[in-house]
Amino acid sequence: MSKNITLSHRLQAAVRMVTPGNRVADIGCDHGFTSIYLVQQGISPRCLAMDVRTGPLSAASEHVAECGLETYIETRLSDGLKEYRIGEADAMICCGMGGPLMAGILEQSLDKALSFTELILQPQSEIPEFRVFLREKGFSIRQEDLVYEEGKYYFLIKAVPGGGADSGESDLQLVYDRFGRDNILNAHPVLVQYLEYCRKGIDKIRQQLTASGEQENRTQRRLAELQEEEKLIQQAEDLMKGKID
């Protein structure tokens, strides 16, 4: 008997970025719910759900069968994109991994990654560095989103092959890499909340460092880093308020 799947807010934000009609390769599919949702909602006609772990992949196969979608969703054991064949899907979706791990998956199969018309990505860590990686590997960021769920902030990125390297906005690139150009220029309400969260975190760390009374080079370097982070936050806030053209 078919059952409808409900996704978390962060995964709903991810699937909203998928262009309707695209076949999707779900990398690191876990229990397969994203692929099932894409097909059930008529967003994608076919999905390829892949994971490196046999346990979650087996569960994904069971869930696909329970929903009666074996004709539309294939599950496949794969370390990243290694078992993917170019042309099997139009779009790639990958959520919930650390930025370095996600970058590694893309880089080890870069020809395959560049064959997609769009990549929907939700890195969990080192997000500014991940944006730089995408640019350097020949991708352009076309759309971004930011979601707050269960005490955590999730940055979502829709990237497409082409462009990359020279952004043309080098004076603003640091702040765009840190918080996301779309999020800033659209004055994303969750970004407003996130910037305040960052400010509070900086204040707390600075108080701890100051209270310690240490004058070590390491402490001074950390204080300088916090000051630079504050500058980026202020720059993002000024852009959102239209104070910077």
PyRosetta script that sets phi, psi and omega in degrees:
from pyrosetta import init, pose_from_sequence

init()
pose = pose_from_sequence("MSKNITLSHRLQAAVRMVTPGNRVADIGCDHGFTSIYLVQQGISPRCLAMDVRTGPLSAASEHVAECGLETYIETRLSDGLKEYRIGEADAMICCGMGGPLMAGILEQSLDKALSFTELILQPQSEIPEFRVFLREKGFSIRQEDLVYEEGKYYFLIKAVPGGGADSGESDLQLVYDRFGRDNILNAHPVLVQYLEYCRKGIDKIRQQLTASGEQENRTQRRLAELQEEEKLIQQAEDLMKGKID")
pose.set_psi(1, 131.9)
pose.set_omega(1, -179.6)
pose.set_phi(2, -71.6)
pose.set_psi(2, 141.4)
pose.set_omega(2, 175.7)
pose.set_phi(3, -131.0)
pose.set_psi(3, 143.5)
pose.set_omega(3, -178.7)
pose.set_phi(4, -80.2)
pose.set_psi(4, 140.1)
pose.set_omega(4, -178.6)
pose.set_phi(5, -99.4)
pose.set_psi(5, 137.2)
pose.set_omega(5, 173.7)
pose.set_phi(6, -112.2)
pose.set_psi(6, 130.1)
pose.set_omega(6, -179.0)
pose.set_phi(7, -100.7)
pose.set_psi(7, 158.8)
pose.set_omega(7, 172.9)
pose.set_phi(8, -65.4)
pose.set_psi(8, 165.2)
pose.set_omega(8, -178.6)
pose.set_phi(9, -61.2)
pose.set_psi(9, -39.3)
pose.set_omega(9, -177.3)
pose.set_phi(10, -67.5)
pose.set_psi(10, -37.6)
pose.set_omega(10, 178.5)
pose.set_phi(11, -74.8)
pose.set_psi(11, -31.9)
pose.set_omega(11, 173.6)
pose.set_phi(12, -62.0)
pose.set_psi(12, -40.6)
pose.set_omega(12, 177.9)
pose.set_phi(13, -62.9)
pose.set_psi(13, -37.2)
pose.set_omega(13, 179.3)
pose.set_phi(14, -66.0)
pose.set_psi(14, -48.1)
pose.set_omega(14, -176.7)
pose.set_phi(15, -69.1)
pose.set_psi(15, -24.8)
pose.set_omega(15, 175.9)
pose.set_phi(16, -64.5)
pose.set_psi(16, -22.2)
pose.set_omega(16, 179.8)
pose.set_phi(17, -81.3)
pose.set_psi(17, -14.5)
pose.set_omega(17, -178.9)
pose.set_phi(18, -73.1)
pose.set_psi(18, 129.6)
pose.set_omega(18, 176.4)
pose.set_phi(19, -69.3)
pose.set_psi(19, 122.1)
pose.set_omega(19, -179.2)
pose.set_phi(20, -54.9)
pose.set_psi(20, 136.9)
pose.set_omega(20, -180.0)
pose.set_phi(21, 98.5)
pose.set_psi(21, -14.5)
pose.set_omega(21, 179.3)
pose.set_phi(22, -77.5)
pose.set_psi(22, 137.7)
pose.set_omega(22, 169.4)
pose.set_phi(23, -76.5)
pose.set_psi(23, 138.4)
pose.set_omega(23, -170.7)
pose.set_phi(24, -120.0)
pose.set_psi(24, 135.0)
pose.set_omega(24, 169.4)
pose.set_phi(25, -99.8)
pose.set_psi(25, 114.6)
pose.set_omega(25, -177.8)
pose.set_phi(26, -96.1)
pose.set_psi(26, 102.7)
pose.set_omega(26, -174.3)
pose.set_phi(27, -92.6)
pose.set_psi(27, 125.1)
pose.set_omega(27, -172.9)
pose.set_phi(28, 73.9)
pose.set_psi(28, 51.2)
pose.set_omega(28, -169.6)
pose.set_phi(29, -69.9)
pose.set_psi(29, -13.7)
pose.set_omega(29, -178.2)
pose.set_phi(30, 55.7)
pose.set_psi(30, -117.9)
pose.set_omega(30, -175.9)
pose.set_phi(31, -92.8)
pose.set_psi(31, 9.1)
pose.set_omega(31, 171.7)
pose.set_phi(32, 82.9)
pose.set_psi(32, 6.9)
pose.set_omega(32, -173.6)
pose.set_phi(33, -68.5)
pose.set_psi(33, -32.8)
pose.set_omega(33, 179.5)
pose.set_phi(34, -65.3)
pose.set_psi(34, -45.0)
pose.set_omega(34, 178.8)
pose.set_phi(35, -62.8)
pose.set_psi(35, -42.9)
pose.set_omega(35, 179.7)
pose.set_phi(36, -61.2)
pose.set_psi(36, -44.9)
pose.set_omega(36, -179.7)
pose.set_phi(37, -62.1)
pose.set_psi(37, -43.4)
pose.set_omega(37, -179.4)
pose.set_phi(38, -58.6)
pose.set_psi(38, -40.5)
pose.set_omega(38, -179.9)
pose.set_phi(39, -76.3)
pose.set_psi(39, -44.3)
pose.set_omega(39, -178.7)
pose.set_phi(40, -60.2)
pose.set_psi(40, -37.0)
pose.set_omega(40, -177.8)
pose.set_phi(41, -85.3)
pose.set_psi(41, 0.9)
pose.set_omega(41, 178.2)
pose.set_phi(42, 73.2)
pose.set_psi(42, 17.5)
pose.set_omega(42, 178.7)
pose.set_phi(43, -77.8)
pose.set_psi(43, -42.2)
pose.set_omega(43, -178.5)
pose.set_phi(44, -124.8)
pose.set_psi(44, 135.2)
pose.set_omega(44, 179.2)
pose.set_phi(45, -76.0)
pose.set_psi(45, -27.3)
pose.set_omega(45, -179.5)
pose.set_phi(46, -149.6)
pose.set_psi(46, 147.6)
pose.set_omega(46, 177.0)
pose.set_phi(47, -134.2)
pose.set_psi(47, 148.4)
pose.set_omega(47, 174.0)
pose.set_phi(48, -116.5)
pose.set_psi(48, 107.7)
pose.set_omega(48, -176.0)
pose.set_phi(49, -97.3)
pose.set_psi(49, 116.2)
pose.set_omega(49, -174.9)
pose.set_phi(50, -125.6)
pose.set_psi(50, 143.1)
pose.set_omega(50, 177.7)
pose.set_phi(51, -151.2)
pose.set_psi(51, 151.6)
pose.set_omega(51, -179.6)
pose.set_phi(52, -82.8)
pose.set_psi(52, -14.7)
pose.set_omega(52, -176.2)
pose.set_phi(53, -102.1)
pose.set_psi(53, 132.2)
pose.set_omega(53, -177.2)
pose.set_phi(54, -70.2)
pose.set_psi(54, -35.6)
pose.set_omega(54, -178.3)
pose.set_phi(55, -60.5)
pose.set_psi(55, -60.0)
pose.set_omega(55, 178.2)
pose.set_phi(56, -59.9)
pose.set_psi(56, -36.3)
pose.set_omega(56, -179.2)
pose.set_phi(57, -65.6)
pose.set_psi(57, -38.7)
pose.set_omega(57, 176.7)
pose.set_phi(58, -63.0)
pose.set_psi(58, -41.4)
pose.set_omega(58, 177.7)
pose.set_phi(59, -64.2)
pose.set_psi(59, -39.1)
pose.set_omega(59, 178.7)
pose.set_phi(60, -61.5)
pose.set_psi(60, -43.2)
pose.set_omega(60, 178.6)
pose.set_phi(61, -60.6)
pose.set_psi(61, -41.0)
pose.set_omega(61, 178.8)
pose.set_phi(62, -64.2)
pose.set_psi(62, -42.7)
pose.set_omega(62, -179.1)
pose.set_phi(63, -66.9)
pose.set_psi(63, -38.3)
pose.set_omega(63, 177.5)
pose.set_phi(64, -62.1)
pose.set_psi(64, -43.2)
pose.set_omega(64, 179.7)
pose.set_phi(65, -65.6)
pose.set_psi(65, -41.7)
pose.set_omega(65, 179.2)
pose.set_phi(66, -59.6)
pose.set_psi(66, -32.5)
pose.set_omega(66, -179.5)
pose.set_phi(67, -89.7)
pose.set_psi(67, -1.3)
pose.set_omega(67, 177.9)
pose.set_phi(68, 68.5)
pose.set_psi(68, 33.8)
pose.set_omega(68, -173.8)
pose.set_phi(69, -115.2)
pose.set_psi(69, 22.4)
pose.set_omega(69, -178.5)
pose.set_phi(70, -59.1)
pose.set_psi(70, -28.3)
pose.set_omega(70, -180.0)
pose.set_phi(71, -70.8)
pose.set_psi(71, -25.0)
pose.set_omega(71, -172.5)
pose.set_phi(72, -108.4)
pose.set_psi(72, -17.9)
pose.set_omega(72, -177.6)
pose.set_phi(73, -129.0)
pose.set_psi(73, 122.6)
pose.set_omega(73, 174.8)
pose.set_phi(74, -104.1)
pose.set_psi(74, 135.1)
pose.set_omega(74, 173.6)
pose.set_phi(75, -103.1)
pose.set_psi(75, 142.8)
pose.set_omega(75, -175.3)
pose.set_phi(76, -148.8)
pose.set_psi(76, 133.2)
pose.set_omega(76, 176.1)
pose.set_phi(77, -74.6)
pose.set_psi(77, 124.8)
pose.set_omega(77, -177.7)
pose.set_phi(78, -160.4)
pose.set_psi(78, 138.1)
pose.set_omega(78, 172.1)
pose.set_phi(79, -85.5)
pose.set_psi(79, 100.5)
pose.set_omega(79, -175.0)
pose.set_phi(80, 62.8)
pose.set_psi(80, -126.1)
pose.set_omega(80, -177.9)
pose.set_phi(81, -99.9)
pose.set_psi(81, 10.0)
pose.set_omega(81, -173.2)
pose.set_phi(82, -58.3)
pose.set_psi(82, -38.8)
pose.set_omega(82, -178.2)
pose.set_phi(83, -95.6)
pose.set_psi(83, 5.9)
pose.set_omega(83, 177.0)
pose.set_phi(84, -83.1)
pose.set_psi(84, 141.9)
pose.set_omega(84, 177.5)
pose.set_phi(85, -112.9)
pose.set_psi(85, 130.4)
pose.set_omega(85, -177.8)
pose.set_phi(86, -53.5)
pose.set_psi(86, 132.6)
pose.set_omega(86, 179.3)
pose.set_phi(87, 101.7)
pose.set_psi(87, -9.8)
pose.set_omega(87, -178.8)
pose.set_phi(88, -75.7)
pose.set_psi(88, -21.8)
pose.set_omega(88, -179.2)
pose.set_phi(89, -146.2)
pose.set_psi(89, 162.0)
pose.set_omega(89, 178.0)
pose.set_phi(90, -97.2)
pose.set_psi(90, -33.2)
pose.set_omega(90, -175.7)
pose.set_phi(91, -129.0)
pose.set_psi(91, 154.5)
pose.set_omega(91, 175.8)
pose.set_phi(92, -120.0)
pose.set_psi(92, 140.4)
pose.set_omega(92, 174.8)
pose.set_phi(93, -128.4)
pose.set_psi(93, 134.6)
pose.set_omega(93, -177.9)
pose.set_phi(94, -147.9)
pose.set_psi(94, 116.8)
pose.set_omega(94, -175.0)
pose.set_phi(95, -133.0)
pose.set_psi(95, 148.8)
pose.set_omega(95, 169.3)
pose.set_phi(96, 84.6)
pose.set_psi(96, 16.1)
pose.set_omega(96, 176.1)
pose.set_phi(97, -109.3)
pose.set_psi(97, 159.6)
pose.set_omega(97, 173.1)
pose.set_phi(98, -64.6)
pose.set_psi(98, 150.1)
pose.set_omega(98, -179.4)
pose.set_phi(99, -55.5)
pose.set_psi(99, -46.3)
pose.set_omega(99, 179.6)
pose.set_phi(100, -62.3)
pose.set_psi(100, -37.9)
pose.set_omega(100, 178.8)
pose.set_phi(101, -66.5)
pose.set_psi(101, -43.8)
pose.set_omega(101, 179.5)
pose.set_phi(102, -64.0)
pose.set_psi(102, -41.3)
pose.set_omega(102, 177.7)
pose.set_phi(103, -62.7)
pose.set_psi(103, -38.8)
pose.set_omega(103, 178.7)
pose.set_phi(104, -62.8)
pose.set_psi(104, -40.9)
pose.set_omega(104, 178.4)
pose.set_phi(105, -61.6)
pose.set_psi(105, -43.9)
pose.set_omega(105, -179.6)
pose.set_phi(106, -68.2)
pose.set_psi(106, -41.9)
pose.set_omega(106, -175.5)
pose.set_phi(107, -70.4)
pose.set_psi(107, -36.6)
pose.set_omega(107, -177.6)
pose.set_phi(108, -72.6)
pose.set_psi(108, -15.3)
pose.set_omega(108, 176.3)
pose.set_phi(109, -134.5)
pose.set_psi(109, 49.8)
pose.set_omega(109, -171.7)
pose.set_phi(110, -61.6)
pose.set_psi(110, -37.0)
pose.set_omega(110, 178.6)
pose.set_phi(111, -61.6)
pose.set_psi(111, -38.1)
pose.set_omega(111, 178.6)
pose.set_phi(112, -71.0)
pose.set_psi(112, -41.9)
pose.set_omega(112, -179.9)
pose.set_phi(113, -61.9)
pose.set_psi(113, -39.6)
pose.set_omega(113, -179.4)
pose.set_phi(114, -74.6)
pose.set_psi(114, -9.9)
pose.set_omega(114, 179.8)
pose.set_phi(115, -82.5)
pose.set_psi(115, -14.6)
pose.set_omega(115, 178.8)
pose.set_phi(116, -77.6)
pose.set_psi(116, 149.5)
pose.set_omega(116, 175.1)
pose.set_phi(117, -77.5)
pose.set_psi(117, -24.0)
pose.set_omega(117, 178.6)
pose.set_phi(118, -157.0)
pose.set_psi(118, 148.6)
pose.set_omega(118, 177.4)
pose.set_phi(119, -126.8)
pose.set_psi(119, 123.6)
pose.set_omega(119, 178.4)
pose.set_phi(120, -102.3)
pose.set_psi(120, 115.9)
pose.set_omega(120, -168.7)
pose.set_phi(121, -129.6)
pose.set_psi(121, 139.2)
pose.set_omega(121, 177.4)
pose.set_phi(122, -134.5)
pose.set_psi(122, 81.0)
pose.set_omega(122, 179.0)
pose.set_phi(123, -71.9)
pose.set_psi(123, 144.8)
pose.set_omega(123, -176.0)
pose.set_phi(124, -93.7)
pose.set_psi(124, -15.6)
pose.set_omega(124, -174.8)
pose.set_phi(125, -151.8)
pose.set_psi(125, 163.0)
pose.set_omega(125, 177.7)
pose.set_phi(126, 47.5)
pose.set_psi(126, 49.8)
pose.set_omega(126, -173.4)
pose.set_phi(127, -69.8)
pose.set_psi(127, -41.7)
pose.set_omega(127, 176.2)
pose.set_phi(128, -58.4)
pose.set_psi(128, -43.7)
pose.set_omega(128, 178.4)
pose.set_phi(129, -63.2)
pose.set_psi(129, -34.3)
pose.set_omega(129, 179.4)
pose.set_phi(130, -67.9)
pose.set_psi(130, -38.6)
pose.set_omega(130, 177.3)
pose.set_phi(131, -63.5)
pose.set_psi(131, -40.9)
pose.set_omega(131, 177.5)
pose.set_phi(132, -62.9)
pose.set_psi(132, -42.9)
pose.set_omega(132, 178.3)
pose.set_phi(133, -56.7)
pose.set_psi(133, -48.1)
pose.set_omega(133, -179.6)
pose.set_phi(134, -57.6)
pose.set_psi(134, -45.7)
pose.set_omega(134, -179.2)
pose.set_phi(135, -62.4)
pose.set_psi(135, -43.4)
pose.set_omega(135, -178.1)
pose.set_phi(136, -69.2)
pose.set_psi(136, -24.0)
pose.set_omega(136, -178.8)
pose.set_phi(137, -95.4)
pose.set_psi(137, 7.1)
pose.set_omega(137, 173.0)
pose.set_phi(138, 97.0)
pose.set_psi(138, 23.5)
pose.set_omega(138, 177.6)
pose.set_phi(139, -112.2)
pose.set_psi(139, 152.2)
pose.set_omega(139, 172.3)
pose.set_phi(140, -116.4)
pose.set_psi(140, 141.8)
pose.set_omega(140, 176.9)
pose.set_phi(141, -88.3)
pose.set_psi(141, 121.4)
pose.set_omega(141, -176.3)
pose.set_phi(142, -102.3)
pose.set_psi(142, -25.2)
pose.set_omega(142, -176.1)
pose.set_phi(143, -155.8)
pose.set_psi(143, 146.2)
pose.set_omega(143, 177.9)
pose.set_phi(144, -139.7)
pose.set_psi(144, 160.1)
pose.set_omega(144, 177.7)
pose.set_phi(145, -152.0)
pose.set_psi(145, 164.4)
pose.set_omega(145, -179.5)
pose.set_phi(146, -143.1)
pose.set_psi(146, 128.4)
pose.set_omega(146, -175.9)
pose.set_phi(147, -126.9)
pose.set_psi(147, 138.7)
pose.set_omega(147, 173.3)
pose.set_phi(148, -109.0)
pose.set_psi(148, 123.8)
pose.set_omega(148, -177.4)
pose.set_phi(149, -148.9)
pose.set_psi(149, 128.0)
pose.set_omega(149, 176.2)
pose.set_phi(150, 49.8)
pose.set_psi(150, 46.6)
pose.set_omega(150, 174.3)
pose.set_phi(151, 82.1)
pose.set_psi(151, 6.8)
pose.set_omega(151, -178.6)
pose.set_phi(152, -130.0)
pose.set_psi(152, 153.5)
pose.set_omega(152, 176.8)
pose.set_phi(153, -104.9)
pose.set_psi(153, 135.1)
pose.set_omega(153, -178.2)
pose.set_phi(154, -124.0)
pose.set_psi(154, 122.3)
pose.set_omega(154, 177.2)
pose.set_phi(155, -94.9)
pose.set_psi(155, 132.0)
pose.set_omega(155, 179.2)
pose.set_phi(156, -117.8)
pose.set_psi(156, 140.5)
pose.set_omega(156, -174.5)
pose.set_phi(157, -132.0)
pose.set_psi(157, 131.2)
pose.set_omega(157, 170.3)
pose.set_phi(158, -108.8)
pose.set_psi(158, 114.2)
pose.set_omega(158, -177.8)
pose.set_phi(159, -114.7)
pose.set_psi(159, 151.0)
pose.set_omega(159, 177.6)
pose.set_phi(160, -132.4)
pose.set_psi(160, 150.6)
pose.set_omega(160, 176.5)
pose.set_phi(161, -64.4)
pose.set_psi(161, 144.5)
pose.set_omega(161, 178.6)
pose.set_phi(162, 112.1)
pose.set_psi(162, 154.4)
pose.set_omega(162, -177.9)
pose.set_phi(163, 74.8)
pose.set_psi(163, -129.5)
pose.set_omega(163, 178.5)
pose.set_phi(164, 89.1)
pose.set_psi(164, -151.1)
pose.set_omega(164, -176.7)
pose.set_phi(165, 16.3)
pose.set_psi(165, -75.3)
pose.set_omega(165, -176.3)
pose.set_phi(166, -91.8)
pose.set_psi(166, 107.5)
pose.set_omega(166, -178.2)
pose.set_phi(167, -77.0)
pose.set_psi(167, -22.6)
pose.set_omega(167, -178.7)
pose.set_phi(168, 81.0)
pose.set_psi(168, 1.7)
pose.set_omega(168, -179.0)
pose.set_phi(169, -135.7)
pose.set_psi(169, 51.5)
pose.set_omega(169, -172.5)
pose.set_phi(170, -59.3)
pose.set_psi(170, -31.4)
pose.set_omega(170, -178.5)
pose.set_phi(171, -69.6)
pose.set_psi(171, -21.9)
pose.set_omega(171, 179.9)
pose.set_phi(172, -110.6)
pose.set_psi(172, -1.4)
pose.set_omega(172, -170.0)
pose.set_phi(173, -63.3)
pose.set_psi(173, -36.1)
pose.set_omega(173, -179.2)
pose.set_phi(174, -60.8)
pose.set_psi(174, -44.2)
pose.set_omega(174, -178.7)
pose.set_phi(175, -73.1)
pose.set_psi(175, -34.5)
pose.set_omega(175, 176.4)
pose.set_phi(176, -66.7)
pose.set_psi(176, -40.9)
pose.set_omega(176, 178.3)
pose.set_phi(177, -65.0)
pose.set_psi(177, -33.1)
pose.set_omega(177, -177.1)
pose.set_phi(178, -74.0)
pose.set_psi(178, -43.4)
pose.set_omega(178, -171.6)
pose.set_phi(179, -120.0)
pose.set_psi(179, -11.2)
pose.set_omega(179, 179.4)
pose.set_phi(180, 96.8)
pose.set_psi(180, 120.0)
pose.set_omega(180, -177.7)
pose.set_phi(181, -58.4)
pose.set_psi(181, -48.3)
pose.set_omega(181, 179.7)
pose.set_phi(182, -58.9)
pose.set_psi(182, -44.7)
pose.set_omega(182, -177.7)
pose.set_phi(183, -61.1)
pose.set_psi(183, -39.3)
pose.set_omega(183, -179.0)
pose.set_phi(184, -72.4)
pose.set_psi(184, -53.3)
pose.set_omega(184, -174.0)
pose.set_phi(185, -68.9)
pose.set_psi(185, -22.9)
pose.set_omega(185, 176.2)
pose.set_phi(186, -94.3)
pose.set_psi(186, 5.0)
pose.set_omega(186, -179.4)
pose.set_phi(187, 47.8)
pose.set_psi(187, 52.4)
pose.set_omega(187, -176.8)
pose.set_phi(188, -55.5)
pose.set_psi(188, 125.5)
pose.set_omega(188, -177.5)
pose.set_phi(189, -59.6)
pose.set_psi(189, -32.7)
pose.set_omega(189, 178.1)
pose.set_phi(190, -71.6)
pose.set_psi(190, -29.6)
pose.set_omega(190, 176.7)
pose.set_phi(191, -66.7)
pose.set_psi(191, -38.6)
pose.set_omega(191, 175.8)
pose.set_phi(192, -55.5)
pose.set_psi(192, -45.7)
pose.set_omega(192, 178.8)
pose.set_phi(193, -65.4)
pose.set_psi(193, -40.3)
pose.set_omega(193, -178.3)
pose.set_phi(194, -67.3)
pose.set_psi(194, -39.7)
pose.set_omega(194, 179.1)
pose.set_phi(195, -63.0)
pose.set_psi(195, -39.0)
pose.set_omega(195, 176.9)
pose.set_phi(196, -66.1)
pose.set_psi(196, -39.3)
pose.set_omega(196, 176.3)
pose.set_phi(197, -60.4)
pose.set_psi(197, -42.7)
pose.set_omega(197, 179.2)
pose.set_phi(198, -65.3)
pose.set_psi(198, -41.7)
pose.set_omega(198, 179.1)
pose.set_phi(199, -60.8)
pose.set_psi(199, -43.8)
pose.set_omega(199, 179.8)
pose.set_phi(200, -64.0)
pose.set_psi(200, -38.7)
pose.set_omega(200, 178.7)
pose.set_phi(201, -64.7)
pose.set_psi(201, -40.2)
pose.set_omega(201, 178.6)
pose.set_phi(202, -64.4)
pose.set_psi(202, -45.3)
pose.set_omega(202, 179.4)
pose.set_phi(203, -59.5)
pose.set_psi(203, -41.7)
pose.set_omega(203, -179.6)
pose.set_phi(204, -64.3)
pose.set_psi(204, -45.1)
pose.set_omega(204, 179.9)
pose.set_phi(205, -65.7)
pose.set_psi(205, -41.2)
pose.set_omega(205, -179.4)
pose.set_phi(206, -63.1)
pose.set_psi(206, -41.6)
pose.set_omega(206, 178.9)
pose.set_phi(207, -61.9)
pose.set_psi(207, -40.9)
pose.set_omega(207, 179.4)
pose.set_phi(208, -64.8)
pose.set_psi(208, -42.2)
pose.set_omega(208, -179.7)
pose.set_phi(209, -67.8)
pose.set_psi(209, -40.3)
pose.set_omega(209, -179.8)
pose.set_phi(210, -67.8)
pose.set_psi(210, -39.8)
pose.set_omega(210, -179.0)
pose.set_phi(211, -65.9)
pose.set_psi(211, -27.7)
pose.set_omega(211, -178.8)
pose.set_phi(212, -70.0)
pose.set_psi(212, -24.9)
pose.set_omega(212, 178.2)
pose.set_phi(213, 71.9)
pose.set_psi(213, 6.3)
pose.set_omega(213, -178.4)
pose.set_phi(214, -75.2)
pose.set_psi(214, 142.5)
pose.set_omega(214, 179.1)
pose.set_phi(215, -115.4)
pose.set_psi(215, 19.6)
pose.set_omega(215, -178.3)
pose.set_phi(216, -63.5)
pose.set_psi(216, 154.6)
pose.set_omega(216, 178.2)
pose.set_phi(217, -57.9)
pose.set_psi(217, -36.4)
pose.set_omega(217, -179.3)
pose.set_phi(218, -62.9)
pose.set_psi(218, -41.7)
pose.set_omega(218, 179.1)
pose.set_phi(219, -65.3)
pose.set_psi(219, -42.8)
pose.set_omega(219, 179.9)
pose.set_phi(220, -65.4)
pose.set_psi(220, -38.0)
pose.set_omega(220, 176.9)
pose.set_phi(221, -63.5)
pose.set_psi(221, -40.7)
pose.set_omega(221, -179.6)
pose.set_phi(222, -65.9)
pose.set_psi(222, -39.4)
pose.set_omega(222, 177.8)
pose.set_phi(223, -64.0)
pose.set_psi(223, -38.3)
pose.set_omega(223, 177.8)
pose.set_phi(224, -66.2)
pose.set_psi(224, -38.2)
pose.set_omega(224, 177.8)
pose.set_phi(225, -63.7)
pose.set_psi(225, -40.3)
pose.set_omega(225, 178.9)
pose.set_phi(226, -63.8)
pose.set_psi(226, -38.1)
pose.set_omega(226, 178.8)
pose.set_phi(227, -65.0)
pose.set_psi(227, -40.5)
pose.set_omega(227, 177.5)
pose.set_phi(228, -65.6)
pose.set_psi(228, -37.5)
pose.set_omega(228, 177.7)
pose.set_phi(229, -64.7)
pose.set_psi(229, -39.7)
pose.set_omega(229, 177.5)
pose.set_phi(230, -62.5)
pose.set_psi(230, -37.1)
pose.set_omega(230, 178.5)
pose.set_phi(231, -62.7)
pose.set_psi(231, -40.6)
pose.set_omega(231, 178.9)
pose.set_phi(232, -66.2)
pose.set_psi(232, -40.7)
pose.set_omega(232, 178.4)
pose.set_phi(233, -61.8)
pose.set_psi(233, -45.3)
pose.set_omega(233, 179.4)
pose.set_phi(234, -63.1)
pose.set_psi(234, -40.2)
pose.set_omega(234, 179.3)
pose.set_phi(235, -64.0)
pose.set_psi(235, -41.3)
pose.set_omega(235, 177.6)
pose.set_phi(236, -63.0)
pose.set_psi(236, -42.9)
pose.set_omega(236, 179.9)
pose.set_phi(237, -64.9)
pose.set_psi(237, -39.8)
pose.set_omega(237, 178.3)
pose.set_phi(238, -65.4)
pose.set_psi(238, -40.0)
pose.set_omega(238, 177.1)
pose.set_phi(239, -63.1)
pose.set_psi(239, -41.6)
pose.set_omega(239, -179.2)
pose.set_phi(240, -65.3)
pose.set_psi(240, -29.5)
pose.set_omega(240, -179.8)
pose.set_phi(241, -91.8)
pose.set_psi(241, 1.3)
pose.set_omega(241, 178.9)
pose.set_phi(242, 76.9)
pose.set_psi(242, 19.7)
pose.set_omega(242, -179.2)
pose.set_phi(243, -83.2)
pose.set_psi(243, -12.7)
pose.set_omega(243, 176.7)
pose.set_phi(244, -123.1)
pose.set_psi(244, 126.3)
pose.set_omega(244, -179.4)
pose.set_phi(245, -78.5)
pose.dump_pdb("model.pdb")
